Amino acid sequence: MNALDDIRIVDVSQNLAGPFCTYILAELGADVVKVEAPGGDPARAWGPPFWNGEGTIFLSGNRSKRSLAVDLKAESGREIVRVLAARADVFVQSFRAGVAESLGFGYDDVAALNPRIIYCSVTAYGTRGPLRDLPGYDLLMQAHAGLVSVTGQPGRPARVGSSVVDMGTGMWSAIGVLAALARRRRTGRGEHVVTSLYETTLTWNAYHLMNYLAAGAVARPSGTAFPLIAPYEAFPTSDGELMIAVATDGLFRRLCEALALPDLPADDRFADNPSRVANRVVLVERIAAATRELSTAALESRLREAGVPCAPILGIDAVADAEQTHASGIVQRVPHPGIPDFASLALPVEWDGRRAQPRCAPPRCGEHTHEILRELGYDDPAITRLKRERVIRAYPATEGV
């Protein structure tokens, strides 16, 4: 039995942050009904690449859910979602400020239907402050909350290469929902959980902000280097680079022994980490002069034998094919009606050696519309009428009722 097998969730979010939240909860066993417009979640069209016509971002964040395609602009469509919400444990929305309320699905509206509901709002800037009504996207938040300013090469800031703000906000949303569910077991009451893309990005910058608050230090892009530890960055080899992470004095001595640099630990400029950070430029030059003499494989082998933490810099193709990736069991194959070789990533958590097992593959738009409406008590004539009025969409479109 999965942890959330008895939890029912209505998910009216779209794009990535909200869906990533409900993906986590669905993988933990919750029955997540993904409510999407008849045209589908916009993330379905984000690409190329596509996998047999399916957007890969959508596929990565919507496994284990059921899809109900319904037009929330129609009163009969909104009534379907009201019936769902009245029976649910959790309601997740990521509309722009004011839209949920205009549709009749604000917190007060949904709580009136179901006082035990855990209502999660995934927002751009939260519910307070001068920017609370603005829309938000991962790219904008990386810029606005400082993440771009500390990423990339000196003088060439860059976006973080994955959607860490969206996925991080989804994670915080899932954590907030789980905490609220635990509290409801004690109190019997629902509550309003709010997360924001902006605050998630601030949290990714926590120690940079602490450095500024403590010492007025403003972080800048530093390539692969970590500004608070040295040596802790990529070093050149004869055929590439190797990431080396030396976080203690003992590891520094091991590194120097492995590279035949016995004079460095005795040099006062490198006696401890603060000294090494202060003299990073000259230290890196000395170490790099030694690492350039070795191939990446030879350097990695030598450092691993010496107990010095290091790692090659792999491309996504190499990561996908890596023995460690496959041995971990995180790549799971799930039957998909349109993608014979479909595979995706499990949650990066194990319980007593077991991973959560997916309920189903990411759904087609409206794949479960008929199934869900019948569960709610709609009979075949009512479903036919809703289809005729284009309030709902079912997949495949030719399915009878």
N, C-alpha and C positions, 0 to 999 in steps of 0.2 A: 504493500500500500504506500502510495506517495503521500508526502506531507500535506498536500492541499487537495486531496481527492474529494473532499466535501465542500469545496469553495466554488462558487459560481461568479463569474466576472463578465461585466458588460464593458467592452472596449470600443469607445468611439474615437479613439486617437488615430492619427495617421502619421506618415513620414517615418521617423525612426525612433525618437526618444520615447514616446508613449508606447508604441508597439514593442520596443525592446523591454520595457517594464513588464508588459503582459506576456511576452515570450518567456521571460524568466519564471513568472508565476504559472504559466501553462506547463512548462517543463517540470515544475514541482507538483503537477497533478491537477491544477485548477481547470475547470471547464470554462474556457475563454471563448466568448462569442464576439468575434470581430465584426463590428458594424461598419460597413463601408458604403459609400455612395454607389449607385448602379454602375458608374464609370470606373470604380475601383479606387483603392488607395493610390495616391500619386506616385508612391515609391515603386509601384509595379512597373512604371514607365521610365524609371531612372536607369539609363544605360545608353549605349552598349557598354559592356557586354550583357547579353541575355543568355539564359540557359533554356533552350527549346521554347523561346518566346517569353520566359519569365524573368523579371528583373532580379538580379542577384542580391541587391540590398533588401528587397522585399523578402526573398527566400531566406536570408540570413536572420531575419527578425520576426518571423511569423509562423514558425513551426508549432505544431501541437494545438492550433486554434481551429475553430469553426467559423466560416464566413457567412454572414447574413448581409446581403446587398439590399439596401432600402433607402429610399429618398426621404431625408429628414425635412425637406421643404414641404412635404405633403403631410397634412394632419393625420391621415391614416398611417403614414410611415412613422410619425412621431408616437402614435398610440402603440405601435408594436414595441418600440423601445421603452415606453413607459411600463408596459406589461413585463418586459424583461427586467427592468430596473427594480420593479416591485418585488421580484423574486430573487434578486441577486444579493451577493455579499459585498461586491466591490464594483464601483463604477469609475472608469478611467477616461479622462478627456484631455485633449491638448489643443482645443480651439483657441483662436486669438481672443484676447480679452473682450468680454461682452457677448461673444457669439453663443456660448452655451446658454446664457440667460435668455437671449433673444429667441432661441429654439425651445425654451421651456425646460432646459436640462442643467440649469445652474444648481449649485449645492442645495440651496433652500428648496428648490423644486423637487429634486430627487429625494432629499431627506424627508419631505412631506409624504412622499409615496412609500418610503421605507426608512424609518428612523434608525435601523441597525446598519444602514449602508455605510461602507467605507468609500468615500468619494475622493478620488485623487485628481488634482489639477496639475498637469504638466505645463508650466508657463515659460515665457521668455525671460521676464525680469521679476517674477513674483507678483504679489498683490499690493505692494506699497512702493512709494518712490515715484519720481517724475517720469520714469520710462515704463511704468507698469502696463501701459496700453499698447506698447510697440510690439510688432511681431519679432520673432527671433529664429535664427538658423545657426547651426553649428559653426559655419564659417564666420558669421558676424560676431558670435560670442567669443570665438578664439581671438578675434581682433580686439573687441571691446573690453574684455576682461583680462587682457595682458598676455595671453598664451602665445600669440604670434610674436610678441616683442621679445620673448626669451627662447624662441625656437629658430633653428637655422644657423647660418654662418655669421660671424661678425659683419655688420653692415648689410646683411642680406637676410632679414627675418623671413620666416616661412610658416605656413600652416602645418600643424601636426598632420601626418599622413593618414591617420585614421580618424573616424568621426567620434573622437573621445568625449566630446561634450554631449552629443546625443546619447551615446551608449552609457556614459557616466550618469547622466540625468535619469536614464531608464533604470539603472541600478539603484540610485538613491530613491527613486519612486517605489521600486519593489521593496526596498528596505522599509520605507515609510509605511507602505501598505501592510507588510508583515507585522510591524510593530503595532499598528492600529488594530489588526486582527487579534493579536495577543491581548491588547488592552480590552477589546470588546468582550473577550471571554470572561473578564473579571467584572466589567461594568454593564454589559448588555447594550451599550450605546455605540452608535457609529460616530464618525468624525470626519473632518475635512483635512486631507493631506495635501500640502502644496509643495511642489519642487520647482526649480527654475534653472534654465540653461545658464544664466548668468552666475548664479550662486555655485553651481557645479564647477564652472570654470574658475571662479575665485578659489574654490577648494583645491583644484589641481595646482594652483599657484600658492598654496598655503605657506610653504617655507620661504618662498620669494617675498611674500607680503610680510612675514615675520622678520625677515632680514631688513626690510625697509623700516618697519615699526621699531626695531631694536637699534638699528645703526644708520638709518637713512640710505642703505645700500640699494641701488636700483639694478636689478638683474638685466643682462644683455644676452643676445645669442652667443653661444660658445661652442657651436658645432657639436661634436660628440662628447666634449668634456663636461664634467660635472663641476660647477664652480666651487663647491665646498670641500672637495676631496682631490688629492693628487698623489700619485698618477691614477687617473680614472677616466680613460678615453680610448679612442682608437689610435693604434700606432702602426706606422708603415712597415711593410715587409717587402721582400724582393719581388713579390707577385700580387700584392694587395694590401689588406689591412687586417689587424686583429684587435678586438676590443679587450682591454686589460683593466681589471677592477682591483685596485690595491687600497683597501680601506683601513688597514691597521699598520702599525710599525713592524709587527712581525712579518706580515705579508710583504712589506717593502723590502725587508732584508732577504726574504726568499727570492723575490724578483731579481734583486741585485746579484745574488749568488748564481741564479740561473743564467743571467746575462753576462757573467764575469765582469761585474762592475763593483768590486769590493770597496772602493773608496767612497761611494755615495753615502752609505749609512753612517760613515764617520764624519761626514761633512756637516757642520752646524746648520747650513742652509737647508738641510733635508732631515734634521734630527727628529721631527715629529710632523704630524699632518699640517698644523697651521704654518709651520716653516716651509713645508713643501708647497702648500698653496701659494704662499707669498713669493716663492721662487719657482713657480710653475714653468715659466718659459725656458729657463736654463735647464731645469730638470728634464723636461720633455725632450729637449734637444739631445741631451746625453743618452737618454733611453732609446730614442728613435735611431740614433746612430748605430746602436747595437741591434735593434730589431730589423733594420733594413738589410742586414747581412743574412737573414734567414727567410726561407719561404714561410708562407702562412701556416702550412701544415706542420713544418718543422718547429716553428715557434710555439704553436699551440701544443704540440706534443711535449716540448721541453717544459713549458710552464705548467701544464697539467701534472707532469711527473714531479715537479717541484711544489705542487699544491698551491699554485697561484691562480686565482680565478680569471678565466678568459673565455672568449667566445668568438667564433667567426661571424662575419657580417653576411647573412644569407639573404637571398632574394626570396620572394613569396613562393616561386616555383620550387626552390630547394627546400623551403620549410614544409611545403605540402608533401614532398617526397621523402622527408627525413625519417630515419628509422625511429627516432624518439617520438615524433608526432604519431606515427602509426602504433608504436608500442604503448602509448598513453591511453589509447582507446577513445580519445576525444572526438575522432572522426567517426560519425555514425551513418550508416546507410539506412534509409527509410523508403519504403515503397511510395512512388509518386506516379500518378496516372499518366503524366505527360513527359516525365524525365526518367527513363529506365535506369540510368546510372546515378540517380540523385544521391548526394551525400552532403552532410552539413555537420557543424560543430555542436557537441553537447555542452551543457553547462560545465565550467571548469571546476567542478566540485565532486567529491566522492563521499559516500556514506558507507562505512564498513566495506570499502572496496567496490561499491556499486555506484554506477552513475544513474542519474534520472533517465528514464526511457521515454522517448517521445510518444505522444498520443497519436499523431498523424503527421504527414508531410504538410508544408505550408499550403493553405487551401487555394483553390481557384476562386475568383470573385463570385460570390453567391453560391458556392458549392453546397452549402448546408442550409440554404434559405428554406426549402420545403420542410426539411427535417425539423428545424427550429420552430417554424410557424405551427407545425402540427403539435409540437410539444407545448406550445402556448395555447392550444385549443382552437386554432383556426382550421376550419374544414376545407374540403377541396373547392367548393364554389367560392368561398371567400378568398382563397389563394389565387384562383383563376381570375377573379375580379381585380385583385391587387396587381397581378401581372398585366392584365389588359390595360389598366390605368397607368402602367409603368411606374408604380410605386416600389415594386420589388424587382429583383433580377435573380434568376436561378441559373446555375450552371449544371449541365449544358442547357443552352437556351431552348432546346426543343423538348426538354423533359416534360412529360405529362403530369397531371395532378389527379 
